[in-house]
């Protein structure tokens, strides 16, 4: 993943989850090879589960729209990011 000037936490989290959904779903057999209905539904569910964001209207580009929603969620009063279940390495 490439970090660019002024990248926000929401941008990184959106891109990471977007790419993980690609790995999980794989290419579609329908007309849109990578951003078909299954991908869109899975990404929408993953964003809701991981970051608590929903109702995002991402029409032609998925990069950016969810980042805005994630940033807004982080800025909400009283919201804390849930702890991530990390496995011990080694």
C-alpha positions as CSV (number, residue, x, y, z in Angstrom):
1,X,0.0,0.0,0.0
2,X,1.3,3.4,-0.9
3,X,1.3,6.2,1.6
4,X,0.8,9.6,0.0
5,X,1.1,13.1,1.5
6,X,-1.9,13.9,3.8
7,X,-3.1,10.3,3.9
8,X,-5.5,9.8,6.7
9,X,-6.2,6.8,8.9
10,X,-9.6,6.4,7.2
11,X,-7.9,6.2,3.8
12,X,-5.6,3.5,4.9
13,X,-8.3,1.5,6.6
14,X,-10.6,1.8,3.6
15,X,-8.0,0.7,1.1
16,X,-6.8,-2.2,3.3
17,X,-10.3,-3.6,3.8
18,X,-11.2,-3.0,0.1
19,X,-8.2,-5.1,-1.0
20,X,-8.9,-7.8,1.6
21,X,-12.4,-8.1,0.3
22,X,-10.9,-8.6,-3.2
23,X,-8.8,-11.5,-1.8
24,X,-11.8,-13.0,-0.1
25,X,-14.3,-12.7,-3.0
26,X,-12.0,-13.1,-6.0
27,X,-13.0,-12.1,-9.5
28,X,-16.7,-12.1,-10.4
29,X,-18.2,-14.3,-13.1
30,X,-20.6,-11.5,-14.0
31,X,-19.9,-8.4,-16.2
32,X,-17.9,-6.4,-13.7
33,X,-14.8,-8.5,-13.0
34,X,-13.7,-7.0,-9.7
35,X,-16.4,-4.7,-8.4
36,X,-19.5,-6.8,-9.1
37,X,-22.6,-7.3,-6.9
38,X,-20.9,-9.9,-4.6
39,X,-17.9,-7.7,-4.1
40,X,-20.1,-4.6,-3.4
41,X,-22.3,-6.5,-0.9
42,X,-19.3,-8.0,0.9
43,X,-17.5,-4.7,1.1
44,X,-20.6,-3.0,2.5
45,X,-21.0,-5.7,5.1
46,X,-17.2,-5.6,6.0
47,X,-17.2,-1.9,6.4
48,X,-20.2,-2.1,8.7
49,X,-18.7,-4.9,10.8
50,X,-15.2,-3.5,11.0
51,X,-15.8,0.2,11.3
52,X,-19.6,0.6,12.0
53,X,-20.2,2.6,8.8
54,X,-23.2,2.1,6.6
55,X,-25.3,3.9,4.0
56,X,-22.2,5.0,2.0
57,X,-23.1,6.0,-1.5
58,X,-20.1,4.9,-3.5
59,X,-21.1,5.0,-7.1
60,X,-18.2,4.7,-9.5
61,X,-15.2,4.6,-7.2
62,X,-15.0,2.8,-3.9
63,X,-11.8,4.5,-2.8
64,X,-12.6,7.7,-0.8
65,X,-16.3,7.4,0.0
66,X,-15.8,4.9,2.8
67,X,-12.7,6.8,4.0
68,X,-14.9,9.8,4.6
69,X,-17.4,7.8,6.6
70,X,-14.6,6.1,8.6
71,X,-13.1,9.5,9.5
72,X,-16.5,10.8,10.5
73,X,-17.1,7.8,12.7
74,X,-13.7,8.3,14.4
75,X,-14.6,11.9,15.0
76,X,-18.0,11.1,16.6
77,X,-18.2,11.9,20.3
78,X,-17.8,8.9,22.6
79,X,-16.7,6.5,19.8
80,X,-13.7,4.3,20.5
81,X,-12.2,1.9,18.0
82,X,-12.8,-1.7,19.3
83,X,-9.7,-3.6,20.2
84,X,-8.3,-5.7,17.4
85,X,-7.9,-9.4,18.1
86,X,-4.2,-9.8,17.3
87,X,-2.5,-13.2,17.4
88,X,0.8,-13.5,19.2
89,X,3.7,-13.9,16.7
90,X,6.5,-16.2,17.1
